[in-house]
C-alpha cells in the first residue's frame, strides 16, 4: 500500500503550458491529508480484524462449549 509520505514526496517535472503548480500542490496536500486518514483507519481496522480472527471460536469448539465441555487452545 502506498504510504502518505510517498504521495507527499512525489514530484513532477515542469512543462510549458502545464497546470498551475500552486493549484496542483494545494490539491496534492489536500489529497495527502485525506489519504492519511484513510491509511490510518485501514491500519486500525486490520489490527482489529487480526484480533477478531485470533479470538474466533470454531464451530466445533462452540458445540463443546454448549455441551459443557472445556475448551483447550
N, C-alpha and C positions, 0 to 999 in steps of 0.2 A: 504494500500500500504506500502510496506517495505521502510523504510527511509534509506538514505545513511549512516547515523550514525549507524544503526543497522547492516548493512553489515560490516562496518569498525570494529565494536566491536566484531564481531563473532570470536570465537577462535575454534581451533580443537586440539584434543589430538595428541600426537606424537606416532609414532609406528616404529618399526624396519622395514627396507626395504621399507619405505614410500617414498613419494615425497620429493624433495628438498625443505625444508621450505623457503629458501630465494627466490626461484623462485615462489613459491606459494604466499608468502607475497607480492612480487613485482606485480604479476598478480592481486591479490585482490585489491591492491592500484590502479592499472590501471582501473579495473572494477568500483571501487568506484567513481573515477573521472568521468568516462563516465556516470555512473548511476546518479550521482548528477546533471549533465547537463540535462539529460532526465527528472529527477524528477522535477527540477525547471521549465523546459519547460511545463511539464504537469500541474503544479500548475498555471502557467501563462495562459495556454490555457483554463483551467477550469474557471478561473476568466473572461476571455473574453467571454466564452460561456454563463456564467450566465448573464453578461451584455447584450449580444445579445438577449437572451431569454426574459429578462425583458423589453427590448426596442422593441420587436417584436410587430407588429401590426396585429391584427386578420383580416381575410378576410372581416368580416362584417364591421369593422372599416375602412378598405381600401375603401369599397364601399361608406360609408358615406363621406369619405374624397373626393372621386371622385365626389360625388353628391353635394359637397359644404357644407355639414353639419359639425357642430363642433363635435369634438371627446372628450368625457369625460372619465377620468380614475378614 
